[in-house]
């Protein structure tokens, strides 16, 4: 479930914003308790703001005769390991709860992804190493992002001009970007809020790979003796747990 009550979300955002400002001023702060559905609601509001900036970026690029190469079936950046905060992981997990068919597809894709990626211990310091493996995201199905509506901010912001030929980890080419102040400013202004939500939900927790974090969240409340959602026919404790 993803909260949509604007007044409730505004109140939580105000409390988090005050905490961020106090922390920036060197004050000791106590973050408010946040329910997962409220965290997801706040993240979706921020996604909408970022999407508006990105739409303006695309319009300005087109007006200058520039082509942004990203389009459906372009999976050039979908093999890059994506570290996310608990805020964005919770949002994807909540979105999947409302889309059981896509959740089942993810659960079925997870084991192969896990075998290919191997150990994710210390992922935050091993991003380059993991990127060179070029393992396709478990949320990618036939070239399309199955969680497109809830995809993380970095996925939304990523782009290349003219061609995606240099986007692969093994490419030695140079990716060209369209520098767009509003998009970059929106993303950077949102980062402290994403960080505050992360620490409110998971104090002292590190960033995690998106696929791993969502798998943890979507299986956390399932009985270990329940059938694994990947459809293997095995119990969860003997399969994807």
C-alpha positions in Angstrom: 0.0 0.0 0.0 1.2 3.5 -0.9 -0.2 6.4 1.1 -1.7 9.2 -1.0 -3.3 11.5 1.6 -1.6 14.9 0.7 -2.2 16.5 4.2 -0.7 13.5 6.0 2.3 13.3 3.6 2.9 17.0 3.9 2.9 16.8 7.7 5.5 14.0 7.6 7.6 15.8 5.0 7.6 18.9 7.3 8.8 16.9 10.3 11.5 15.2 8.2 12.5 18.6 6.7 12.9 20.1 10.1 15.1 17.2 11.2 17.3 17.6 8.1 17.7 21.3 8.8 18.6 20.7 12.4 21.1 18.0 11.5 22.7 20.3 9.0 23.0 22.9 11.8 24.8 20.4 13.9 21.9 19.8 16.3 21.1 16.4 17.7 17.8 15.2 16.1 15.4 12.4 16.6 13.7 11.3 13.4 9.9 10.7 13.4 8.6 7.1 13.2 7.5 6.6 9.6 5.2 3.8 8.4 6.3 2.1 5.2 3.2 3.2 3.3 3.9 6.8 4.2 7.6 6.5 3.1 6.4 5.1 -0.2 3.9 7.9 -0.6 6.6 10.6 0.0 9.0 8.9 -2.5 6.3 8.8 -5.2 5.6 12.5 -4.7 9.3 13.2 -5.2 9.3 10.9 -8.2 6.5 13.0 -9.7 8.5 16.2 -9.1 11.6 14.7 -10.7 9.6 13.4 -13.7 8.4 16.9 -14.3 11.9 18.2 -14.4 13.0 15.4 -16.7 10.1 16.1 -19.1 11.4 19.7 -19.2 14.9 18.4 -19.9 13.7 16.3 -22.8 11.7 19.3 -24.3 14.8 21.6 -24.0 17.0 19.0 -25.6 14.6 18.5 -28.5 14.4 22.3 -29.0 18.2 22.3 -29.4 18.0 19.5 -31.9 19.5 17.0 -29.5 18.3 13.4 -29.2 18.1 11.5 -25.9 18.8 7.9 -26.8 16.8 6.3 -24.0 13.7 4.5 -25.1 11.7 1.2 -24.5 13.9 -1.9 -25.1 17.1 0.1 -24.3 18.6 -1.8 -21.5 22.1 -0.4 -21.6 22.1 0.9 -18.0 19.9 -2.0 -16.6 23.0 -4.1 -16.0 24.5 -1.5 -13.6 24.2 -2.5 -10.0 21.9 0.1 -8.4 22.4 1.0 -4.7 19.3 2.4 -3.2 18.1 3.7 0.2 15.5 2.0 2.2 13.1 4.7 1.1 13.2 3.6 -2.5 13.3 -0.1 -1.7 10.2 0.2 0.4 8.5 2.1 -2.4 9.1 -0.7 -4.9 8.1 -3.3 -2.4 4.8 -1.5 -1.7 4.2 -1.0 -5.4 4.7 -4.8 -6.0 2.2 -5.6 -3.3 -0.4 -3.8 -5.5 0.8 -5.7 -8.6 1.0 -9.4 -7.7 1.6 -10.6 -11.2 4.8 -8.4 -11.5 5.7 -9.5 -8.0 5.5 -13.1 -9.1 7.7 -12.4 -12.1 10.3 -10.7 -9.9 10.3 -13.7 -7.5 10.8 -16.1 -10.4 13.7 -14.0 -11.8 15.4 -13.5 -8.5 17.2 -16.9 -8.2 18.9 -16.5 -11.6 19.9 -12.9 -10.8 21.4 -14.1 -7.4 23.4 -16.9 -9.0 24.8 -14.5 -11.6 25.6 -11.6 -9.2 27.1 -13.9 -6.5 27.9 -12.4 -3.1 26.5 -8.9 -2.5 28.4 -8.5 0.8 29.9 -5.0 0.9 28.1 -4.0 -2.3 28.5 -0.3 -1.6 32.2 -0.6 -1.9 32.2 -3.0 -4.8 30.0 -1.3 -7.4 32.6 -1.2 -10.1 33.4 -4.8 -9.6 29.7 -5.8 -9.7 29.1 -3.6 -12.7 31.7 -5.4 -14.8 29.6 -8.6 -14.4 26.8 -6.9 -16.5 24.0 -8.9 -14.8 20.6 -7.8 -16.0 18.3 -6.3 -13.4 15.7 -8.8 -12.1 13.0 -6.2 -12.8 13.8 -6.2 -16.5 11.5 -8.4 -18.5 12.0 -8.7 -22.3 13.8 -5.4 -22.4 11.2 -3.4 -20.4 11.3 -2.2 -16.8 8.4 -4.0 -14.9 8.5 -1.4 -12.1 8.7 1.6 -14.4 6.1 3.6 -12.3 8.0 3.1 -9.1 11.6 2.9 -10.4 14.3 4.7 -8.3 15.3 8.3 -8.9 18.7 7.4 -10.5 17.0 5.2 -13.0 14.7 8.1 -13.9 17.5 10.6 -14.2 20.0 8.4 -16.2 20.2 9.1 -19.9 22.6 9.4 -22.9 22.6 11.7 -25.9 22.6 10.4 -29.5 23.5 6.8 -28.7 23.6 4.3 -25.9 26.7 2.5 -27.4 29.0 3.8 -24.6 26.7 3.0 -21.7 27.8 -0.6 -21.2 30.3 -1.2 -18.4 32.8 -2.9 -20.8 32.6 0.1 -23.3 35.6 2.4 -23.4 33.6 5.1 -25.1 32.4 8.3 -23.5 28.7 8.8 -22.6 27.4 12.2 -23.6 24.8 13.9 -21.3 22.5 16.8 -21.6 23.3 19.1 -18.7 20.0 20.3 -17.3 20.0 22.5 -14.2 16.4 21.9 -13.1 16.8 18.1 -13.2 20.1 18.1 -11.3 18.8 20.6 -8.8 15.6 18.6 -8.2 17.5 15.4 -7.7 20.1 16.9 -5.3 17.4 18.7 -3.3 15.6 15.4 -2.8 18.6 13.5 -1.6 18.5 14.7 2.0 14.8 13.7 2.3 15.6 10.2 0.8 18.4 9.9 3.3 16.2 11.0 6.2 13.5 8.4 5.3 16.2 5.8 5.0 17.5 6.4 8.5 14.0 6.7 10.0 13.1 3.3 8.5 16.5 1.5 8.9 18.7 3.3 11.5 22.4 2.7 10.7 21.5 0.5 7.7 23.7 0.7 4.7 22.6 1.3 1.1 21.7 -2.0 -0.7 21.4 -3.3 -4.2 17.8 -2.6 -5.3 17.0 -6.2 -6.2 18.5 -7.5 -2.9 16.7 -4.9 -0.8 13.3 -5.5 -2.4 13.7 -9.3 -2.1 14.4 -8.9 1.6 11.3 -6.7 2.1 8.9 -8.8 0.1 9.9 -12.1 1.8 10.4 -10.7 5.3 6.8 -11.4 6.5 6.4 -14.7 4.7 6.5 -17.8 6.8 9.6 -19.7 6.0 7.6 -22.9 5.5 5.4 -21.1 2.9 5.8 -22.0 -0.8 8.4 -19.8 -2.3 6.9 -17.0 -4.5 9.3 -17.8 -7.3 7.1 -20.8 -8.2 9.8 -23.4 -7.7 7.4 -25.6 -5.6 9.9 -25.5 -2.8 9.5 -24.0 0.7 10.8 -20.4 1.0 13.4 -21.5 3.6 14.9 -24.0 1.0 14.7 -21.7 -2.0 15.0 -17.9 -2.2 15.1 -16.9 1.5 
